[in-house]
Amino acid sequence: MKHYILYIAAGMMALACTKSAIDPLSADYPKPTTYSLTQFNPGERTKDESGKFHFPLSITSSAGDQLNLVLVADTYYIPAITFSGGTSANVKAGNYLADESSFAPAGEGAKTLNTEGTLTVTKTEDHYTVSGYLWNVEGKAFRVEAAFDAVYEPEKEAQRMDMLVDAKSLESSVLVYIGSGEIEVGADLAGNPFFTGDGKVLMMELFSPDGKLYPGTYTVGVEAKAGDFWTYEYAPGMLFTGGSGTNWFEVKASGYDVTNLKSGVITVSKTGSTYEIEYKDEESEIWVAYTGPIEALDYEIIEYVALSKVVEVAPGEGTVTLRLASEGIEATYNEMMYAWTYSGTGNYVTLEIYSADGKLAAGSYKACAIPGLVGAGEFGTGFQYNYEYAPGMYWPLDMGSVWFALDGVETKTYIPDGMVSVSYEGDVCTITLESSVANAKFVGNL
């Protein structure tokens, strides 16, 4: 009996201690005020360097309460997700940027938000609702409920021209023809191209001192100087049999519709042997782009390192990794180290290339802007990642795309820039790397 009394007494003492400890938490905190917001004023959507969209929103109530938000997303529209707090110093999709957002109850000054809140967005076609709890930088909590309609259009992009129709040198200029659609290209007696079928062709005449195509920005000119492109009139519907100028052809079964281009800007850039050409003109609303080699006008001679061996093709999450080597290199997989080891003399390369399905698709892939974040149409730039395999113990790993040279001693260089081009002819794949580190080419079966 004595033991039971002691147990009961001990339990009462523990309960008394526990009650004393939690008593301060039993205070009566005021319920956060709820603000219903219905008047919507969208700001101009922007896109940052990493490809994320920023949506500035101003939502007010009939009483004058005003919530200003900046939401960040990977999509061109506001997605139906729950947004958490973030800052402009570390932008992530799915954040509201607290340091760029604020709330002002009616009759009070605006206070910047902190990062503690969450906002849940629902979306039915173009109708949105937003609800959640937020805090300002002074720690005051409030709840918002908003409903509004908003329409977000996909970002306008240049029409891709996938065909190099023709390219030739003239005395003080170059002619470049790029096209798209189902176009058949023929030649007249003078050797100039003419077209049949269904599609579009942009013909550009650009100034050149030596018959080569150089990077630069070209605008309409009347004198032969760098940066000019020339324009000449053609009669709409007439069969094209050569000539000069900068013109837009809409090819139809019945003939051509031709627009003589008298304004706009042509931008030419080049990485390795790959040209990027863009023509944009607000007056004609023509905006087209071409990516690919133009060998007839290339001012550089590129020598490629021949890669003839496939060491590995490894699908990953959103990428496929290729390991290719030159003829004098032997590769062995080290199962203890989970890594490839190489011997011999020559070169080998690791290429991390974007893939939606684990397969290597034909196309041109530019270097990604942020190492480790490889998007569509990109290959991963090289960098070192220090893997912590034990507390305070790190193992350096080569990530992304890396170029190696082996001649008794291995030399390693991370690839920071350039272009990777992939094409197929039957089962034969051609992979071309052009960068400031190395130019290399593989032709064979993967």
C-alpha positions, 0 to 999 in steps of 0.5 A: 500500500505504501508503494502505491501511495508513493507512486500516486504522489510522484505522479501528482508531482510530475503533473504539477511540474508539467502543468507549470511548464506548459502554462505559458503556452495556454495564453489566448492568442488573437486569431489572424485577420482574414482579408478577402481580395478580389480586384486583380492587377497583374504586372508584366511577367518576366523571365530570369537568366535561369529560365524561371518566370516571375509573376508580379501580382497586385490584389486588393479588396473593396475596402482598400487592403492591398497584397503585392506578390511576386510568384516564381514558377517554371511554367509560363502561367501560374501553376496550381501549387502551394508557394512557400517563402523565398528571397530574390537572393536564392530564387526557386520555382514554387516561391513567393519572393518575400523581400519583393512582396508586401501587404498593406491593410486599408489605411496602413502602410505597406510592410514587407513579408517574411518567408514563413508563410504559404499560399495555395493556388488553385486553377480552373482554366483561367480562374485562380484562387489564392489562400493562405497565411502570411507574416510581415517582417514585424511578425504579424500574421494574417490570412488572405483569400483571393479570386481572380481571372488571368490569362497567360500566353506562352512566350513568343519564340522565333520560328525555327528554320530547319533547312539550309537551302543554299549559301554562296559568296558574292563579290562583297557580300554573302547570300544565305537561304534558310527554309522550313516546311516541305520544300524542294530545291532546284536550280536555274541555268545560272545555278541560283536556287528556286523552290517548289512545294509548301513552306517558307524561305528567308533569303539574306544578303549580308555584307562581307569583305571576303565572302565569309559569314562573320558574327555581328548585328546587321541592319538595313544599309545602302552602302557596303559597310560592315553590318549591312544587309541589302534589300531589292524589290521582287514582284509578288508571285513571280518565279524566283530565278536568282538575284540579290537582296533580303526577302521572305518567300512563302512557297505554294503550289501556285508559286511564291508570295514574296515580301521584300524586307526593308527593316528589322535586324539580323543577328549572327553568332557562331560557336565552333562551326555552328551558326546561330542566325536570327532575323526579327522584324516588327514591321513584317512580324517575321521572326525566324532563326536557324541553327547549324553549320554553313560550311560554304561561308565558314571563316574558320577551319576546325580540326576535330579530334576523332573519337571512335570508341563508345565506352558507355551510354548511361541514361539518367534523370533528364539526361544521358551521359556518353563516354567516348574515346579515341582509338589509342585509349582502352577503358576498364570499369572498376567495380570497387571504385564505381568508375572507369579507368583509362590507359593508352594514349589519346583523348576521351570525353564525358558528355552529359546531354539533355534527354527526356526519355534516356535516349540521345535525340538528334539536335543542337545542344548549347552549354547550360547556364548553371552547372548541374541544371541541364534543360531542354536543348542543353548539355551539362557544363563540367564542374567538380562535386565534393561528395561527403562519404563520411563526416568531414571526409570528401571525395571529388567527383567529376560532373557534367562534361569533361575533356581528358588527354592521356599521354603517360599523365592524365590531363583533365579540363571541365568543358564550360561552353560550346555546342554539341550537335547530334545527327543520325543517318540510319543507325549511324550517329554523328556527335560533334563537340565544339568548345573552347576546350576541344573540338571532337567528332564521333561517327558510329553506332551507339 
